């Protein structure tokens, strides 16, 4: 069954330059414009992964809100976590190889925190969604071949589940779109609750 089409009711800003988040929102029928956040994504000493991802999402939303104070803003941050460690985007192929060897044959968590900030109505939604991804056991040759495609270069954890990286994955438990970059069931539900989007039935 196809999802219920969404109808934009209030202009929305996506505080992210991520093409994956833009594609997910567009497919869901959410109207938005893009204003990337200028927030620096730096992990504080001894900061837990879930605290980090929530804090960064909030900082992204509030930074864009300082420039666009009378709008509704959606901000998000996604991380890969294993053994309590955050895997960000690889610095180079060697770093990507290190990450993929660490993930090989094991399960890890993908966490996305999203914030919807509606300043004028003084409404804010904060939510953290976690999915579990299990990797196949990868050979050195498989890892090297995947790195050679260039796809891991700008991906947290050095893989893209919606791309060629799908061949590395055994299974995903929980929200698949969360692993892509935005948990769409939860985001769309929050947007509807806030009255930012509606459905045909809402018009009757």
FENFENFEN-V201607 format. One line per field, one symbol per residue. phi: phi as a letter, one per 20 degrees, with the letter a starting at -180 (. if undefined). burial: # if it has 16 or more other ideal C-beta (glycine too) atoms within 10 Angstrom, else .. Layout:
BEGIN
phi->???
burial->???
END
This chain:
BEGIN
phi->.ffffedfdcgcdeebefffffffffffneeacdcffdfeedefgmffgfffffffffffffffffecfdcdcdcbbccdcblmdedefffafffffgffffegmcdbdddcdccddcffelcbdcbdccddddeffdegfffffffffnffgddfmmbcfedffffeefacdoffffffqbffgffffffffemecccgffef
burial->.....#..##.#####.#.###.##..#.#.#..#.#.#...#.....#..##############.....############...##.##..#..#####.###...############.....#.#####.#.#..#....#..##...##..#######...#..#...#..#.########.###.###.#.###......
END
